[in-house]
């Protein structure tokens, strides 16, 4: 058992931690350090994805250090390299790091060995961070965030990172080398970049750090679906999923610039059939380096925090159904009544073209995709006006005797269109049409009068709801008559009802007791607060505005609702039980993921999490289910 082990610093590589132990312990031989840590002098000092960590943890756990999972997540490059890998690969890499059961294969599994984006030749450091570490800690150390491939700047200070004299893949593979002022020279050569490139380098550093701090876990299928959706939204892919590779490569090159792409080993070329940018837009049969995912996601206008939400969305170039009918002659003009559309590709632009067909006979098309709300009301081409439009045109021109200009204005079309579609009926037929219109008016008037007799006490609004089509016809064609034959507005009697707050308090208390019991009984815990209770009983406004008038209800709520911290602890206990029922290993990252606990929670939540896991591990967890009594 080791008698001493140094403190692990924030953002420190495990490699650096072990190297500082070698210095502090004054071991003459590096193999003695290997023997102390791994129990064998044949272990290998790996900087990014170390193995056999379970052996090391068993030797140092009595110092009260954080969990093994936390060490792997926060102090190695595990989450960085496996964020875009399948679950099966993540699990294999994790087991290899813990057990060391596949020595030498861990970098092959993650694709690092075959990647064109190579590791740094030497350990990297920030000169300002180096001085701050010496001043605050008394010694320098290797930072995790400085070793990401493709990260050239310090996220904290914005300065370019420098090469040390210590090789990242040391030829002395059994030796841990600590950071010192001697192997981290203050005067180092730094590249000069444009402000545009510096901005992108800062973005890459920030997004790389997010992969570790947030613990994202994506799937090949989800990544591919997200990319397909975003490519369609940005106009780089048609509705069938075919990507315009030339346009994509040109715009990608213009967006970042060759200076940045060369610096992060990710140049693109449309002429290269094996260009990574082409392959990343196709079905993912192999892994891509995280820095290339970061570049592609940012180019598509998203971040590693947001892009995955599109994995479950279907791209709709013209929005969601139903769609608007744009027939000015129809009663449902500019209303969502078209339930389905047909989409094809424009032969010239390869953009989607939608054909909208309404039951009124009006058919129009528009080239998309729709970018803003106003696009929904645009017409590219009218394919058919339909019977409703033609009937309205004949009414305006032949019956109401309106001019072609007036008819064109009302129907929102060109005068030439009115001339083309106007049916020049003989005068006798026009007379018949007038008589026929008069008969229709008389029939509609009789229907309205019969409606008044059937409902003598109803208001105009109520009658309108009973016969909306009849009311609409009169309003458009016979408005003056409708006004003279409608019920008059009556004065409303003002009734003052005083609220019995005591009685209401009792009624509400009964509802609150019932719903709180129901909420706590839900298998997967939900947050039980005032807002949730109010919504469940349909009295949210009453609880928010008048709770002081309901003393019994207020007291009961204060005693039985939970704080955010209490809810998180309840979720942790539920997650542990759920894992135990499935006979799965109860480890911190699994409990966090199932319970939805983030890394930045309060300290008391972290303590409760560790305590609950520890209870299960030592067998002291009470498995008897307990529910709250009401």
Secondary structure in CASP SS format (residue, H / E / C, confidence):
PFRMAT SS
TARGET T0000
AUTHOR 0000-0000-0000
METHOD secondary structure of the structure
MODEL  1
X C 1.00
X C 1.00
X C 1.00
X C 1.00
X C 1.00
X C 1.00
X C 1.00
X C 1.00
X C 1.00
X C 1.00
X C 1.00
X E 1.00
X C 1.00
X H 1.00
X H 1.00
X H 1.00
X H 1.00
X H 1.00
X H 1.00
X H 1.00
X H 1.00
X H 1.00
X H 1.00
X H 1.00
X H 1.00
X C 1.00
X C 1.00
X C 1.00
X C 1.00
X H 1.00
X H 1.00
X H 1.00
X H 1.00
X H 1.00
X H 1.00
X H 1.00
X H 1.00
X H 1.00
X C 1.00
X C 1.00
X C 1.00
X C 1.00
X C 1.00
X C 1.00
X C 1.00
X C 1.00
X C 1.00
X C 1.00
X C 1.00
X C 1.00
X C 1.00
X C 1.00
X H 1.00
X H 1.00
X H 1.00
X H 1.00
X H 1.00
X H 1.00
X H 1.00
X H 1.00
X H 1.00
X H 1.00
X H 1.00
X C 1.00
X C 1.00
X C 1.00
X C 1.00
X H 1.00
X H 1.00
X H 1.00
X H 1.00
X H 1.00
X H 1.00
X H 1.00
X H 1.00
X C 1.00
X C 1.00
X H 1.00
X H 1.00
X H 1.00
X H 1.00
X H 1.00
X C 1.00
X C 1.00
X C 1.00
X C 1.00
X H 1.00
X H 1.00
X H 1.00
X H 1.00
X H 1.00
X H 1.00
X H 1.00
X H 1.00
X H 1.00
X H 1.00
X H 1.00
X H 1.00
X H 1.00
X C 1.00
X C 1.00
X C 1.00
X C 1.00
X C 1.00
X C 1.00
X H 1.00
X H 1.00
X H 1.00
X H 1.00
X C 1.00
X C 1.00
X C 1.00
X C 1.00
X C 1.00
X C 1.00
X C 1.00
X C 1.00
X C 1.00
X C 1.00
X C 1.00
X C 1.00
X E 1.00
X E 1.00
X E 1.00
X E 1.00
X C 1.00
X H 1.00
X H 1.00
X H 1.00
X H 1.00
X H 1.00
X H 1.00
X H 1.00
X H 1.00
X H 1.00
X H 1.00
X H 1.00
X C 1.00
X C 1.00
X C 1.00
X C 1.00
X C 1.00
X E 1.00
X H 1.00
X H 1.00
X H 1.00
X C 1.00
X C 1.00
X C 1.00
X C 1.00
X C 1.00
X C 1.00
X E 1.00
X C 1.00
X C 1.00
X C 1.00
X C 1.00
X C 1.00
X C 1.00
X E 1.00
X C 1.00
X E 1.00
X E 1.00
X E 1.00
X E 1.00
X E 1.00
X E 1.00
X C 1.00
X C 1.00
X C 1.00
X C 1.00
X C 1.00
X C 1.00
X C 1.00
X C 1.00
X C 1.00
X C 1.00
X C 1.00
X C 1.00
X C 1.00
X C 1.00
X C 1.00
X C 1.00
X C 1.00
X C 1.00
X C 1.00
X C 1.00
X C 1.00
X C 1.00
X C 1.00
X C 1.00
X C 1.00
X C 1.00
X C 1.00
X H 1.00
X H 1.00
X H 1.00
X H 1.00
X H 1.00
X H 1.00
X H 1.00
X H 1.00
X H 1.00
X H 1.00
X H 1.00
X H 1.00
X H 1.00
X H 1.00
X H 1.00
X H 1.00
X H 1.00
X H 1.00
X H 1.00
X C 1.00
X C 1.00
X C 1.00
X C 1.00
X C 1.00
X C 1.00
X H 1.00
X H 1.00
X H 1.00
X H 1.00
X H 1.00
X H 1.00
X H 1.00
X H 1.00
X H 1.00
X H 1.00
X H 1.00
X H 1.00
X H 1.00
X H 1.00
X H 1.00
X C 1.00
X C 1.00
X E 1.00
X C 1.00
X C 1.00
X C 1.00
X C 1.00
X C 1.00
X E 1.00
X C 1.00
X H 1.00
X H 1.00
X H 1.00
X H 1.00
X H 1.00
X H 1.00
X H 1.00
X H 1.00
X H 1.00
X H 1.00
X H 1.00
X H 1.00
X C 1.00
X H 1.00
X H 1.00
X H 1.00
X H 1.00
X H 1.00
X H 1.00
X C 1.00
X C 1.00
X C 1.00
X C 1.00
X C 1.00
X C 1.00
X C 1.00
X C 1.00
X C 1.00
X C 1.00
X C 1.00
X C 1.00
X H 1.00
X H 1.00
X H 1.00
X H 1.00
X H 1.00
X C 1.00
X C 1.00
X C 1.00
X C 1.00
X C 1.00
X C 1.00
X C 1.00
X C 1.00
X C 1.00
X H 1.00
X H 1.00
X H 1.00
X H 1.00
X H 1.00
X H 1.00
X H 1.00
X H 1.00
X H 1.00
X H 1.00
X C 1.00
X C 1.00
X C 1.00
X C 1.00
X C 1.00
X C 1.00
X C 1.00
X H 1.00
X H 1.00
X H 1.00
X H 1.00
X H 1.00
X H 1.00
X C 1.00
X C 1.00
X C 1.00
X C 1.00
X C 1.00
X C 1.00
X C 1.00
X C 1.00
X C 1.00
X C 1.00
X E 1.00
X E 1.00
X C 1.00
X C 1.00
X C 1.00
X C 1.00
X C 1.00
X C 1.00
X C 1.00
X C 1.00
X C 1.00
X C 1.00
X C 1.00
X E 1.00
X E 1.00
X E 1.00
X C 1.00
X C 1.00
X E 1.00
X E 1.00
X E 1.00
X E 1.00
X E 1.00
X C 1.00
X C 1.00
X C 1.00
X C 1.00
X C 1.00
X C 1.00
X E 1.00
X E 1.00
X E 1.00
X E 1.00
X E 1.00
X E 1.00
X C 1.00
X C 1.00
X C 1.00
X C 1.00
X C 1.00
X E 1.00
X E 1.00
X E 1.00
X E 1.00
X E 1.00
X C 1.00
X C 1.00
X C 1.00
X C 1.00
X C 1.00
X H 1.00
X H 1.00
X H 1.00
X H 1.00
X H 1.00
X C 1.00
X C 1.00
X C 1.00
X E 1.00
X E 1.00
X E 1.00
X E 1.00
X C 1.00
X H 1.00
X H 1.00
X H 1.00
X H 1.00
X H 1.00
X H 1.00
X H 1.00
X H 1.00
X H 1.00
X H 1.00
X H 1.00
X H 1.00
X H 1.00
X H 1.00
X C 1.00
X C 1.00
X C 1.00
X C 1.00
X H 1.00
X H 1.00
X H 1.00
X H 1.00
X H 1.00
X H 1.00
X H 1.00
X H 1.00
X C 1.00
X C 1.00
X C 1.00
X H 1.00
X H 1.00
X H 1.00
X H 1.00
X H 1.00
X H 1.00
X H 1.00
X C 1.00
X C 1.00
X C 1.00
X C 1.00
X C 1.00
X H 1.00
X H 1.00
X H 1.00
X H 1.00
X H 1.00
X H 1.00
X H 1.00
X H 1.00
X H 1.00
X H 1.00
X H 1.00
X H 1.00
X H 1.00
X H 1.00
X H 1.00
X H 1.00
X H 1.00
X H 1.00
X H 1.00
X H 1.00
X H 1.00
X H 1.00
X H 1.00
X H 1.00
X H 1.00
X H 1.00
X H 1.00
X H 1.00
X C 1.00
X C 1.00
X C 1.00
X C 1.00
X C 1.00
X H 1.00
X H 1.00
X H 1.00
X H 1.00
X H 1.00
X H 1.00
X H 1.00
X C 1.00
X H 1.00
X H 1.00
X H 1.00
X H 1.00
X H 1.00
X H 1.00
X H 1.00
X H 1.00
X H 1.00
X H 1.00
X C 1.00
X H 1.00
X H 1.00
X H 1.00
X H 1.00
X H 1.00
X H 1.00
X C 1.00
X C 1.00
X C 1.00
X C 1.00
X C 1.00
X C 1.00
X C 1.00
X C 1.00
X C 1.00
X C 1.00
X C 1.00
X C 1.00
X C 1.00
X C 1.00
X C 1.00
X C 1.00
X H 1.00
X H 1.00
X H 1.00
X H 1.00
X H 1.00
X H 1.00
X H 1.00
X H 1.00
X H 1.00
X H 1.00
X H 1.00
X H 1.00
X H 1.00
X H 1.00
X H 1.00
X H 1.00
X H 1.00
X H 1.00
X H 1.00
X H 1.00
X C 1.00
X C 1.00
X C 1.00
X C 1.00
X C 1.00
X C 1.00
X C 1.00
X C 1.00
X C 1.00
X H 1.00
X H 1.00
X H 1.00
X H 1.00
X H 1.00
X H 1.00
X H 1.00
X H 1.00
X C 1.00
X C 1.00
X H 1.00
X H 1.00
X H 1.00
X H 1.00
X H 1.00
X H 1.00
X H 1.00
X H 1.00
X H 1.00
X H 1.00
X C 1.00
X H 1.00
X H 1.00
X H 1.00
X H 1.00
X H 1.00
X H 1.00
X H 1.00
X H 1.00
X H 1.00
X H 1.00
X C 1.00
X C 1.00
X C 1.00
X H 1.00
X H 1.00
X H 1.00
X H 1.00
X H 1.00
X H 1.00
X H 1.00
X H 1.00
X H 1.00
X H 1.00
X H 1.00
X H 1.00
X H 1.00
X H 1.00
X H 1.00
X H 1.00
X H 1.00
X H 1.00
X C 1.00
X C 1.00
X C 1.00
X C 1.00
X C 1.00
X C 1.00
X H 1.00
X H 1.00
X H 1.00
X H 1.00
X H 1.00
X H 1.00
X H 1.00
X H 1.00
X C 1.00
X C 1.00
X C 1.00
X C 1.00
X C 1.00
X C 1.00
X C 1.00
X H 1.00
X H 1.00
X H 1.00
X H 1.00
X H 1.00
X H 1.00
X H 1.00
X H 1.00
X H 1.00
X H 1.00
X H 1.00
X H 1.00
X H 1.00
X H 1.00
X H 1.00
X C 1.00
X C 1.00
X C 1.00
X C 1.00
X C 1.00
X C 1.00
X C 1.00
X C 1.00
X C 1.00
X C 1.00
X C 1.00
X C 1.00
X C 1.00
END
